[in-house]
Amino acid sequence: MSHHGRGPGLPPGERSANFGASLRRLLGSMAHERVRLVVVVVLAVVAVALQVLGPALLGRATNIVFDGVVGRMLGEMLPSGFSKEQAVDALRAAGNDQLADLVRGMDVVPGQGIDFGALGQTILLVLGVYLAAAAFLWVQGRMLAGVVQRTAFALRRDVQAKIDRLPLRELDSHARGDVLSRVTNDIDNVSQTLQQTLSQVVTSLVTVVGVLVMMFVLSWQLALIALVTVPLSAWATMLIAKRAQPHFVAQWKSTGDLGGKVEEAFTGHELVTAFNAQEGVREGFDTDNGRLYQASFRSQFISGTIMPMMGFVGNLNYVLVAVVGGLRVASGDLSLGSVQAFIQYSRQFSQPLAQLASMANLVQSGVASAERIFEVMDSPEESADPQPGRRPDVVRGEVRFQEVAFSYDPERPLITRLDLDVAPGQTVAVVGPTGAGKTTLVNLLMRFYEIDSGAILLDGVDTREMTRHDLREPIGMVLQDTWLFEGTIAENIAFGRRDATGEDVRRAARAASVDRFVHGLPKGYDTVIDEEGGGVSAGEKQLITIARAFLADPQLLILDEATSSVDTRTEMLVQQAMTELRKGRTSFVIAHRLSTIRDADVILVMEHGDIVEQGTHEELLAADGAYARLYRSQFAAPVSVDD
């Protein structure tokens, strides 16, 4: 995979993300959790309904206290036995109209103090309501966490499966670090966004509706005043979110680019150090890091202005409700407890609106990440395998290329018309200058790339009529670039055969000369290594991959410069082992060291995607053509470039 390709993404400011469609698609990915989501919504509705009852019940407690205080005050001012109506008339007769209006709007008994029994019952009821609401929210939060994490699990699984279905052509066009960032950082961001917003969105929306109903029940006039600020809040939020979205897209694209830079610098650390290129790498890192800083700063700053704006609007709403509510209490149109409850409701009304607005930056960030994930999911896949696929009755290793044409770029043909017949058990060496198409030849055989025209036959069956699994099952590969995973040496050798026994692993290790250095390691075959080697040399890593091929026991063997990383003595040992391994098997050997393929049955010389010569080592030397020139360039020295 290329380390220098640019992954798909949107340049900052070029165009905004397709927010609506991506959001709908993200929510659609949770369809399998539909039943649980309905339960989550129901729990949220019940919890919010209980929470909404709280201020009304507290307002009743306030009225009990205030009625008791005023009742005792009236008992001291008026003769005993007065009713509320008589008290109001007496206050008006005394010229105290404002107090009379206040008493008229209260449920007061002159001379009676605070009813502590009713007050205690009300407080216990409020406590029970809030405890029940908390319990419902706890259950809802637990269920929602499961829904979100299962969705993220499925998303990771689907993206990984998608990557497995992508053709090499598609993967080679993207930076490795950017692809890794999409699979890790972007999915984690989507998961966090869903976790932090789904529950809050549901509870906030239900709270707004429930509080609005209670506000109209208490006072429709005050409710209309509270609603005046809503259009202003919605307009400002939409305006800010629209400006922030392109910067969130740029932020996550820059995260992927920076991940690519870090991955390159980490895997190539030795070369960077050897060429004293630290300064150049640092400058490239600083450039991408600065771009990420700018995009992150702008996105967070712009979206961060939503909360202060919503706070200002909420405070404005609070002032209007407090002033008008106080006047209506003084006029006797509302009780003090009702105004107190309404002020609480106005806070509860503006708070979820502010929370919804503050979640805009989270949602935008999550949708921007989701877009990058969907770009991977929408990438063109390998062509589907035929169902049912054909397969040879017996894989003998006969390979035939018939008028094969292929090009990586349609404007630059590489292989125009390739014909080749390989008999079962033959060893075919492929040589030629860099870029001649040697590795492409075996990539086409493995169907890592699809041919443009012609046919490749395995034992008489067109490889395009076989499933990729059936085609690759009898083929073993040893590549120039070794690949090891984090695990023991024994596990790495057994990678191609999970049912291999310990003795099978050791037999393959002895055949590939791995056994000779394993015993010098502290834990022998149980020594843990990783992709970078973990204590074994480059040549020893190559020997481990060769042992892996021995253990797989393939019918066809592909060796792509498999001995390039071993020393001369080890190369001799490996060559002897390879000779034994190739017996009875068809082998394709790609080699730059011509000394390693002298005993090949057929040597193919490729130039510009075509076979220009073929024959045995002696025949090609006698022909004094391209192969002879290559041979002399390695064993006679020095020669000029013009030779």
C-alpha positions in Angstrom: 0.0 0.0 0.0 1.3 3.4 -0.9 2.5 5.6 1.9 2.3 8.8 -0.1 -1.2 8.7 -1.6 -3.8 11.2 -0.6 -6.9 9.7 1.0 -10.3 10.9 -0.1 -11.6 13.8 1.8 -12.7 17.4 1.4 -10.3 20.3 1.2 -11.0 23.0 3.7 -13.7 25.3 2.4 -14.1 23.7 -1.0 -17.6 22.4 -0.2 -19.5 21.6 2.9 -20.3 18.0 3.9 -23.6 16.4 2.8 -24.8 16.8 6.4 -28.4 15.7 6.1 -27.9 12.6 4.0 -24.9 11.5 6.1 -26.8 12.0 9.3 -29.8 10.0 8.0 -27.5 7.2 6.9 -25.7 7.1 10.2 -29.0 6.9 12.1 -30.1 4.2 9.5 -27.1 2.1 10.6 -28.9 1.7 13.9 -32.0 0.1 12.4 -31.1 -3.3 14.0 -31.5 -1.6 17.4 -34.9 -0.2 16.7 -36.7 -2.0 19.5 -34.2 -1.0 22.1 -34.2 2.6 20.9 -38.0 2.6 21.3 -37.6 1.4 24.9 -34.9 4.1 25.4 -37.3 6.7 24.2 -40.2 5.4 26.4 -37.9 5.4 29.5 -36.8 9.0 28.6 -40.4 10.1 28.3 -41.4 8.6 31.7 -38.2 10.1 33.4 -38.7 13.5 31.9 -42.5 13.5 32.7 -41.6 12.8 36.4 -38.9 15.5 36.3 -41.4 18.0 34.8 -43.8 17.3 37.7 -41.1 18.3 40.2 -41.4 22.1 39.9 -45.2 22.0 40.1 -45.0 20.0 43.3 -42.3 22.3 44.7 -44.6 25.2 43.8 -47.3 23.6 45.9 -44.9 23.3 48.8 -44.1 27.0 48.4 -47.8 27.9 48.4 -48.2 25.8 51.6 -45.4 27.8 53.3 -46.5 31.2 51.9 -50.2 30.6 52.7 -49.3 29.7 56.3 -47.1 32.8 56.7 -49.8 35.1 55.3 -52.5 33.3 57.2 -50.7 33.9 60.5 -50.1 37.5 59.6 -53.8 38.0 58.8 -54.7 36.4 62.1 -52.7 39.0 63.9 -54.2 41.9 61.9 -57.9 40.8 61.9 -60.3 39.4 64.5 -60.4 35.6 64.7 -62.9 33.7 62.7 -62.6 35.8 59.6 -62.9 33.9 56.3 -60.7 34.7 53.3 -63.4 36.8 51.6 -64.0 38.7 54.8 -60.3 39.4 55.1 -60.1 40.7 51.6 -63.1 43.0 52.2 -61.5 44.2 55.4 -58.2 44.9 53.7 -59.9 46.9 51.0 -61.9 48.9 53.5 -58.6 49.7 55.2 -57.3 51.0 51.8 -54.8 48.1 51.5 -55.9 47.1 48.0 -52.5 45.6 46.9 -52.4 43.2 49.9 -56.1 42.4 49.3 -55.4 41.4 45.7 -52.5 39.2 46.9 -54.7 37.4 49.5 -57.5 37.0 46.9 -55.2 34.9 44.7 -54.1 32.7 47.6 -55.6 29.6 49.3 -55.2 31.1 52.8 -57.2 30.7 56.0 -56.7 33.8 58.3 -55.2 32.8 61.6 -53.9 29.4 60.4 -50.2 28.8 60.2 -48.1 26.5 58.1 -49.6 23.0 57.6 -46.4 21.0 58.3 -48.2 17.7 57.7 -49.2 18.7 54.1 -45.7 20.2 53.6 -44.0 17.0 54.6 -46.1 14.9 52.4 -45.4 17.2 49.5 -41.7 17.1 50.0 -41.7 13.3 50.3 -43.7 13.1 47.1 -41.2 15.4 45.3 -38.3 13.2 46.6 -40.0 10.0 45.4 -40.7 11.6 42.0 -37.0 12.7 41.5 -35.7 9.3 42.7 -38.0 7.5 40.2 -36.9 9.8 37.4 -33.2 9.1 38.3 -33.9 5.3 38.2 -35.5 5.5 34.8 -32.7 7.6 33.4 -30.1 5.1 34.8 -31.8 2.2 33.1 -32.1 4.3 29.9 -28.4 5.2 30.0 -27.4 1.6 30.4 -29.5 0.5 27.5 -28.3 3.3 25.3 -24.6 2.5 26.1 -25.3 -1.0 24.8 -27.0 0.3 21.7 -24.2 2.7 20.8 -21.4 0.2 21.5 -23.1 -2.5 19.5 -23.5 0.0 16.6 -19.8 0.9 16.8 -18.9 -2.8 17.0 -20.9 -3.5 13.8 -19.5 -0.4 12.1 -15.9 -1.6 12.8 -16.7 -5.1 11.7 -18.3 -3.8 8.4 -15.5 -1.4 7.6 -12.9 -4.2 8.2 -14.9 -6.6 6.0 -15.2 -3.8 3.4 -11.4 -3.3 3.4 -11.0 -7.0 2.9 -13.2 -6.7 -0.2 -11.4 -3.7 -1.7 -9.1 -4.3 -4.6 -5.4 -3.5 -4.2 -5.9 -0.8 -6.8 -8.2 1.1 -4.5 -6.1 0.6 -1.4 -2.9 1.7 -3.2 -4.5 5.0 -4.0 -4.9 6.1 -0.4 -2.5 6.9 2.4 -2.2 4.1 4.9 -2.4 6.4 7.8 -5.5 8.0 6.5 -7.2 4.6 6.1 -6.2 3.7 9.7 -7.5 7.0 11.0 -10.9 6.3 9.4 -11.1 2.8 11.0 -10.0 4.0 14.4 -10.3 7.7 15.1 -13.4 8.4 13.0 -15.3 5.4 14.3 -14.4 6.3 17.9 -15.6 9.8 17.2 -18.9 8.6 15.8 -19.3 6.3 18.8 -18.7 9.2 21.3 -21.0 11.4 19.3 -23.9 8.9 19.5 -23.2 8.2 23.2 -23.2 11.9 24.1 -26.0 13.1 21.9 -28.7 10.4 21.5 -29.8 10.4 25.1 -29.5 14.1 25.4 -31.5 14.8 22.3 -34.3 12.5 23.4 -34.5 13.9 26.9 -34.1 17.5 25.7 -36.9 17.2 23.2 -39.2 15.5 25.6 -38.3 18.1 28.3 -39.1 21.0 26.0 -42.5 19.5 25.1 -43.4 18.6 28.7 -42.2 21.9 30.1 -44.1 23.8 27.5 -47.3 22.0 28.3 -46.9 22.8 32.0 -46.1 26.4 31.3 -49.3 26.8 29.3 -51.2 25.1 32.2 -49.8 27.6 34.7 -50.1 30.7 32.6 -50.5 31.0 28.9 -49.5 34.6 28.9 -46.1 33.8 30.5 -45.7 30.9 28.2 -46.1 33.1 25.1 -43.4 35.5 26.6 -41.1 32.5 27.1 -41.6 31.4 23.4 -40.6 34.8 22.0 -36.9 34.0 22.3 -37.1 30.5 20.6 -37.0 31.7 17.0 -34.1 33.9 17.8 -32.2 31.0 19.3 -33.0 28.6 16.4 -31.9 31.1 13.8 -28.6 31.9 15.5 -27.9 28.2 16.1 -28.5 27.3 12.5 -26.3 30.2 11.3 -23.4 29.2 13.5 -23.7 25.5 12.8 -23.6 26.2 9.0 -20.4 28.1 9.3 -18.7 25.5 11.6 -19.5 22.4 9.5 -16.8 22.9 6.8 -14.2 23.3 9.5 -15.2 20.0 11.1 -14.8 18.2 7.8 -11.4 19.8 7.4 -10.5 18.9 11.0 -11.0 15.1 10.5 -9.4 15.2 7.1 -6.3 16.8 8.6 -6.4 14.2 11.4 -6.1 11.5 8.7 -3.3 13.3 6.9 -1.4 13.8 10.2 -1.9 10.1 11.0 -0.3 9.3 7.6 2.7 11.5 8.4 3.2 9.9 11.8 2.9 6.4 10.3 5.4 7.2 7.6 7.9 8.7 10.1 7.5 5.8 12.5 7.9 3.0 10.0 10.8 4.8 8.2 12.5 6.0 11.4 15.8 4.3 10.6 16.0 5.8 7.1 15.0 9.2 8.4 17.8 9.1 10.9 20.3 7.6 8.5 19.7 10.4 5.9 19.6 13.1 8.6 16.1 14.0 7.4 14.6 14.7 10.8 14.3 18.4 10.0 12.4 17.8 6.8 10.1 15.2 8.4 9.5 17.7 11.3 8.6 20.5 8.9 6.1 18.2 7.1 4.7 17.2 10.5 4.5 20.8 11.6 2.7 21.8 8.4 0.0 19.1 8.8 -0.2 19.7 12.6 -0.7 23.4 12.0 -3.4 22.7 9.4 -5.1 20.4 12.0 -4.7 23.1 14.7 -6.3 25.8 12.5 -9.3 23.6 11.4 -9.9 22.4 15.0 -9.6 25.9 16.4 -12.0 27.3 13.9 -14.6 24.5 14.3 -14.5 24.5 18.1 -14.5 28.3 18.4 -17.3 28.9 16.0 -19.5 26.1 17.4 -18.5 27.1 20.9 -20.2 30.5 20.5 -23.6 28.7 20.6 -23.6 28.2 24.3 -22.8 31.9 25.3 -25.5 33.0 22.8 -28.0 30.5 24.2 -27.1 31.6 27.8 -27.8 35.3 26.9 -31.1 34.4 25.4 -32.0 32.2 28.4 -31.2 35.0 30.8 -33.3 37.5 28.8 -36.2 35.0 28.9 -35.6 34.6 32.7 -35.8 38.4 33.3 -39.0 38.8 31.3 -40.7 35.9 33.1 -39.6 37.1 36.5 -40.8 40.7 36.0 -44.2 39.8 34.4 -44.7 37.0 36.9 -44.0 39.2 39.8 -46.6 41.7 38.6 -49.2 39.0 38.1 -48.6 37.7 41.7 -49.0 41.3 43.0 -52.3 41.6 41.1 -53.5 38.3 42.5 -53.8 36.6 39.1 -51.1 34.0 40.0 -49.9 32.4 43.2 -46.3 32.8 44.3 -45.8 29.0 44.0 -47.0 29.1 40.4 -44.6 31.9 39.6 -41.8 30.0 41.3 -42.7 26.8 39.4 -42.9 28.9 36.1 -39.5 30.4 36.7 -38.1 26.9 37.2 -39.9 25.7 34.0 -38.5 28.7 32.1 -35.0 27.6 33.2 -35.8 24.0 32.3 -37.2 25.2 28.9 -34.1 27.2 28.0 -31.6 24.7 29.3 -32.5 21.8 26.9 -32.6 24.3 24.1 -29.1 25.4 25.0 -28.0 21.7 25.3 -29.4 20.9 21.9 -27.6 23.9 20.5 -24.3 23.0 22.2 -24.6 19.5 20.8 -24.5 20.9 17.3 -20.6 20.8 17.3 -20.6 17.2 18.5 -23.2 16.2 15.9 -21.3 18.1 13.1 -18.0 16.5 14.2 -19.6 13.0 14.3 -21.3 13.4 10.9 -18.0 14.6 9.4 -16.3 11.4 10.7 -19.3 9.3 9.5 -18.9 10.8 6.0 -15.2 9.7 5.9 -16.3 6.2 7.0 -19.0 6.0 4.4 -16.5 7.0 1.7 -14.7 3.8 2.5 -17.9 1.8 2.6 -18.9 3.2 -0.8 -15.5 2.4 -2.5 -15.7 0.1 -5.4 -15.2 -3.5 -4.4 -13.6 -6.5 -6.2 -15.8 -8.1 -8.7 -18.1 -10.7 -7.2 -17.0 -14.3 -7.3 -18.9 -16.6 -9.6 -21.5 -18.7 -7.8 -20.9 -21.6 -7.9 -17.3 -21.2 -9.0 -15.5 -23.8 -11.1 -12.4 -25.4 -9.8 -10.0 -28.0 -11.2 -10.6 -31.6 -10.2 -7.0 -31.9 -9.2 -4.6 -29.0 -8.9 -1.5 -30.1 -10.7 0.0 -26.6 -11.3 -0.4 -26.1 -15.0 -0.6 -22.4 -15.7 -1.4 -20.7 -19.0 -1.5 -17.0 -19.9 -3.4 -16.5 -23.2 -3.1 -13.1 -24.9 -3.2 -11.3 -21.5 -3.4 -7.5 -21.5 -3.2 -5.3 -18.4 -2.5 -1.7 -17.4 -2.6 0.2 -14.1 -3.4 3.3 -16.0 -5.6 3.0 -19.2 -3.4 5.7 -20.8 -0.2 3.7 -20.2 -0.5 0.0 -21.2 1.9 -2.3 -19.3 1.2 -5.8 -20.7 -0.2 -5.8 -24.2 -0.2 -9.5 -25.3 1.3 -12.0 -22.9 1.4 -15.7 -23.8 2.9 -18.2 -21.5 2.6 -22.0 -20.9 3.9 -23.5 -17.6 3.8 -27.2 -17.1 3.1 -28.8 -13.7 6.2 -29.0 -11.5 8.2 -26.5 -13.5 10.2 -23.7 -11.9 9.8 -20.5 -13.8 12.1 -17.6 -13.1 11.1 -14.1 -14.0 13.8 -11.5 -14.4 14.1 -8.1 -15.9 14.8 -4.5 -15.0 12.7 -2.6 -12.4 9.2 -1.8 -13.7 9.3 -4.5 -16.3 6.1 -6.2 -14.9 7.6 -9.1 -13.0 5.6 -8.7 -9.8 2.5 -7.7 -11.9 2.7 -11.1 -13.5 2.2 -13.0 -10.3 -0.3 -10.4 -9.0 -2.5 -11.2 -12.0 -2.2 -14.9 -11.4 -3.4 -14.4 -7.8 -6.2 -12.0 -9.0 -4.9 -9.2 -6.9 -5.6 -7.2 -10.0 -8.1 -8.1 -12.8 -6.7 -8.5 -16.4 -8.1 -6.2 -19.1 -8.4 -8.9 -21.7 -7.3 -12.4 -22.4 -7.4 -15.3 -20.0 -5.3 -17.0 -17.3 -5.9 -20.7 -16.8 -5.1 -22.9 -13.9 -5.2 -26.6 -14.9 -7.5 -25.6 -17.7 -9.9 -23.5 -15.7 -10.2 -19.7 -16.2 -9.2 -18.1 -12.9 -12.1 -15.6 -13.4 -14.5 -18.5 -13.2 -13.0 -19.7 -9.8 -13.7 -18.1 -6.5 -10.7 -16.2 -5.1 -10.6 -18.6 -2.1 -10.4 -21.7 -4.4 -7.8 -20.0 -6.5 -5.5 -18.8 -3.7 -5.9 -21.9 -1.5 -3.2 -24.0 -3.3 -0.8 -21.1 -3.8 1.9 -20.1 -1.3 3.7 -16.7 -1.4 7.0 -15.4 0.0 7.4 -11.7 -0.6 10.4 -9.4 -0.5 8.6 -7.3 2.1 8.2 -9.5 5.1 5.0 -9.3 7.2 4.9 -10.6 10.8 2.1 -10.0 13.3 2.5 -9.6 17.0 2.7 -13.1 18.4 5.2 -15.9 18.9 7.5 -17.3 16.2 5.5 -20.5 16.2 2.3 -18.6 15.7 3.8 -16.6 12.8 5.0 -19.8 11.1 1.6 -21.4 11.6 -0.3 -18.4 10.2 -1.3 -20.2 7.0 -2.3 -23.4 8.7 -4.2 -23.0 12.0 -4.4 -26.8 12.5 -0.6 -27.3 12.4 0.9 -29.2 15.3 4.1 -28.1 17.1 6.0 -30.8 15.3 4.7 -29.5 11.9 5.9 -26.0 12.9 9.4 -27.3 13.9 9.7 -29.4 10.7 9.0 -26.3 8.6 11.4 -24.3 10.7 14.2 -26.8 10.2 13.5 -26.9 6.4 13.8 -23.1 6.2 16.8 -22.8 8.5 14.8 -21.0 11.2 15.5 -23.7 13.8 19.2 -22.8 13.8 18.7 -19.3 15.3 15.5 -19.9 17.3 17.3 -21.9 19.9 19.5 -18.9 20.6 16.5 -16.9 21.7 15.5 -16.8 25.4 12.1 -18.4 24.8 12.7 -20.3 21.6 9.6 -20.7 19.5 7.6 -18.9 22.1 9.6 -15.7 21.6 7.1 -12.9 20.9 7.8 -10.8 17.8 5.8 -8.2 15.9 5.7 -6.5 12.5 9.0 -4.7 13.2 10.8 -7.9 14.1 11.1 -7.6 17.8 14.7 -8.9 18.3 15.2 -10.8 15.1 17.2 -9.5 12.1 15.7 -8.7 8.6 17.1 -12.0 7.2 15.7 -14.0 10.1 12.3 -12.4 9.6 12.5 -13.5 5.9 13.3 -17.0 7.0 10.2 -17.1 9.2 8.0 -16.2 6.2 9.7 -18.9 4.1 9.0 -21.4 6.9 5.4 -20.2 6.8 5.3 -21.2 3.1 6.9 -24.6 3.8 4.2 -25.3 6.4 1.3 -24.3 4.0 2.5 -27.0 1.6 1.1 -25.3 -1.5 0.9 -26.8 -5.0 2.0 -23.5 -6.6 4.8 -21.4 -5.1 5.5 -17.8 -5.7 8.8 -16.4 -4.5 9.1 -12.7 -5.0 12.8 -11.9 -4.3 12.5 -14.1 -1.3 16.2 -14.3 -0.5 17.0 -10.7 -0.9 17.4 -10.0 2.9 19.5 -13.0 3.8 23.3 -13.3 3.9 25.3 -15.4 1.5 25.6 -18.4 3.8 21.9 -18.3 4.7 21.1 -17.8 1.0 22.8 -21.1 0.2 20.9 -22.9 2.9 17.6 -21.4 1.7 18.3 -22.3 -1.9 18.8 -25.9 -0.9 15.6 -25.8 1.0 13.8 -24.1 -1.9 15.0 -26.9 -4.2 13.4 -29.5 -2.0 10.2 -27.4 -1.6 9.9 -26.9 -5.3 10.0 -30.6 -6.1 6.6 -31.6 -7.6 5.3 -28.0 -7.4 5.0 -25.3 -10.0 7.1 -22.3 -8.9 7.3 -18.7 -10.0 10.6 -17.1 -8.8 11.0 -13.4 -9.2 14.7 -12.6 -8.9 17.2 -9.8 -9.2 20.1 -12.0 -8.2 20.5 -14.2 -11.3 22.8 -16.6 -9.4 19.7 -17.8 -7.5 17.8 -19.0 -10.6 20.4 -20.8 -12.7 18.6 -24.2 -12.1 15.2 -22.9 -13.2 13.4 -24.9 -15.8 12.4 -21.8 -17.7 13.7 -18.2 -17.3 11.5 -15.4 -18.6 13.1 -12.1 -19.4 10.5 -9.3 -19.2 10.8 -5.7 -20.5 8.0 -3.2 -20.6 5.4 -5.9 -19.7 6.3 -8.3 -22.5 8.4 -11.5 -22.5 11.3 -10.7 -24.7 13.3 -14.0 -24.1 12.7 -17.3 -22.5 14.8 -20.5 -22.1 17.2 -22.1 -19.7 20.2 -20.3 -18.2 22.6 -21.8 -20.7 20.3 -21.2 -23.7 19.9 -17.5 -22.8 23.6 -17.0 -22.3 24.3 -18.5 -25.6 21.7 -16.3 -27.3 23.7 -13.3 -26.1 20.5 -11.1 -25.7 18.8 -9.3 -22.9 19.5 -12.0 -20.3 23.2 -12.1 -21.1 23.4 -8.4 -20.7 21.7 -8.6 -17.3 24.0 -11.5 -16.3 27.2 -9.6 -17.3 26.0 -6.5 -15.5 26.0 -8.5 -12.3 29.1 -10.7 -12.7 31.3 -8.6 -14.9 32.2 -5.1 -13.6 31.8 -2.3 -14.0 29.7 -1.6 -17.1 28.3 1.7 -18.4 24.7 2.5 -18.4 24.7 2.6 -22.2 25.7 -1.1 -22.4 
